Amino acid sequence: MVKDEDEIALLARACEITGEAFDAVLPKVTAGRTEREFATALERAMIDLGAEALAFDTIVASGPNGAIPHHVPGDRAFAAGDLITVDCGARYGGYHADMTRTVALGEPAAWQREIYEIVAVAQRAGVAAATVGTDVRAVDAAARDLIADAGYGVNFGHGLGHGVGLEVHEAPTIGYGRTGTLVDRVPVTVEPGIYLPGRGGVRIEDTLVVRSPESARADTDAGAAGSHQMLTTTTRDLLVL
């Protein structure tokens, strides 16, 4: 689980490529473009920017398909009023990035803004809880309890996150039924979601490195107090395209 600084640098570059590719193809989110077409454009951009391969098969889930956490991109065309969830990652030097963003095509409905804001608040709480010595169940609960308190507990059915490295899914698993505590220099994801069958969904995911104050000195972005180093930095604000 614990990575050295060279490994973290490779993972950081994988995440940087992922974010650059996402930003580059975002203008292609237009009415009439299919999920599969957008996924292909994003994957090509990651390779063009230096990825050695994909970290995993890209997920693009639009409209009601957004209620399916692991939806396979298909021939559904984007339409005004859609929320579109994109889960993607580049592999670089053997290390796997993992990032999810949800965007809106056209002005979102009130219910769409509501669930987006709930997930965004929960995601920030999960990130803040991902500190050295914290039980993985407590990290999960920091985000899950906020979603449950907002009335959407039954609509968040997967764990909050997982380790990443030479595999895209590694230990530790951050979930309500898991055991263990986070330690220094462990990369993990934090990815809460709300999924409403037949309507759509929202997921926001970042890859970060848990940092102690001591190891934070090796990373200028982690801050003097340590806590964590964010590797995926694409905006988490709701983008209305």
Secondary structure as the mmCIF struct_conf table of DSSP 4:
data_model
#
loop_
_struct_conf.conf_type_id
_struct_conf.id
_struct_conf.beg_label_comp_id
_struct_conf.beg_label_asym_id
_struct_conf.beg_label_seq_id
_struct_conf.end_label_comp_id
_struct_conf.end_label_asym_id
_struct_conf.end_label_seq_id
HELX_RH_AL_P HELX_RH_AL_P1 GLU A 5 VAL A 25
HELX_RH_3T_P HELX_RH_3T_P1 LEU A 26 LYS A 28
TURN_TY1_P TURN_TY1_P1 ALA A 31 GLY A 32
STRN STRN1 THR A 34 THR A 34
HELX_RH_AL_P HELX_RH_AL_P2 GLU A 35 ASP A 48
TURN_TY1_P TURN_TY1_P2 LEU A 49 GLY A 50
BEND BEND1 GLU A 52 GLU A 52
STRN STRN2 ALA A 53 LEU A 54
BEND BEND2 ALA A 55 PHE A 56
HELX_LH_PP_P HELX_LH_PP_P1 ASP A 57 THR A 58
STRN STRN3 ILE A 59 SER A 62
HELX_RH_3T_P HELX_RH_3T_P2 GLY A 63 ALA A 67
BEND BEND3 ILE A 68 ILE A 68
TURN_TY1_P TURN_TY1_P3 PRO A 69 HIS A 70
HELX_LH_PP_P HELX_LH_PP_P2 HIS A 71 PRO A 73
BEND BEND4 ASP A 75 ASP A 75
HELX_LH_PP_P HELX_LH_PP_P3 ARG A 76 ARG A 76
STRN STRN4 ALA A 77 ALA A 77
HELX_LH_PP_P HELX_LH_PP_P4 PHE A 78 PHE A 78
TURN_TY1_P TURN_TY1_P4 ALA A 80 GLY A 81
STRN STRN5 ASP A 82 CYS A 88
STRN STRN6 ALA A 90 TYR A 92
TURN_TY1_P TURN_TY1_P5 GLY A 93 GLY A 94
STRN STRN7 TYR A 95 HIS A 96
STRN STRN8 MET A 99 LEU A 105
BEND BEND5 GLY A 106 GLU A 107
HELX_LH_PP_P HELX_LH_PP_P5 PRO A 108 ALA A 109
HELX_RH_AL_P HELX_RH_AL_P3 ALA A 110 ALA A 129
TURN_TY1_P TURN_TY1_P6 VAL A 132 GLY A 133
STRN STRN9 ASP A 135 ASP A 135
HELX_RH_AL_P HELX_RH_AL_P4 VAL A 136 ASP A 149
TURN_TY1_P TURN_TY1_P7 ALA A 150 GLY A 151
HELX_RH_3T_P HELX_RH_3T_P3 GLY A 153 ASN A 155
BEND BEND6 HIS A 158 HIS A 158
BEND BEND7 LEU A 160 LEU A 160
STRN STRN10 GLY A 161 GLY A 163
BEND BEND8 GLY A 165 HIS A 169
STRN STRN11 GLU A 170 ILE A 174
BEND BEND9 GLY A 175 GLY A 175
TURN_TY1_P TURN_TY1_P8 TYR A 176 GLY A 177
STRN STRN12 THR A 181 THR A 181
TURN_TY1_P TURN_TY1_P9 ASP A 184 ARG A 185
STRN STRN13 VAL A 186 VAL A 190
STRN STRN14 GLY A 193 LEU A 196
TURN_TY1_P TURN_TY1_P10 PRO A 197 ARG A 199
STRN STRN15 GLY A 200 ARG A 203
STRN STRN16 GLU A 205 GLU A 205
STRN STRN17 ASP A 206 ARG A 211
HELX_RH_AL_P HELX_RH_AL_P5 PRO A 213 ALA A 216
TURN_TY1_P TURN_TY1_P11 ARG A 217 ALA A 218
TURN_TY1_P TURN_TY1_P12 THR A 220 ASP A 221
BEND BEND10 ALA A 222 ALA A 222
TURN_TY1_P TURN_TY1_P13 ALA A 224 ALA A 225
STRN STRN18 SER A 227 MET A 230
BEND BEND11 LEU A 231 LEU A 231
BEND BEND12 THR A 234 THR A 234
BEND BEND13 ASP A 237 ASP A 237
HELX_LH_PP_P HELX_LH_PP_P6 LEU A 238 LEU A 239
STRN STRN19 VAL A 240 VAL A 240
#
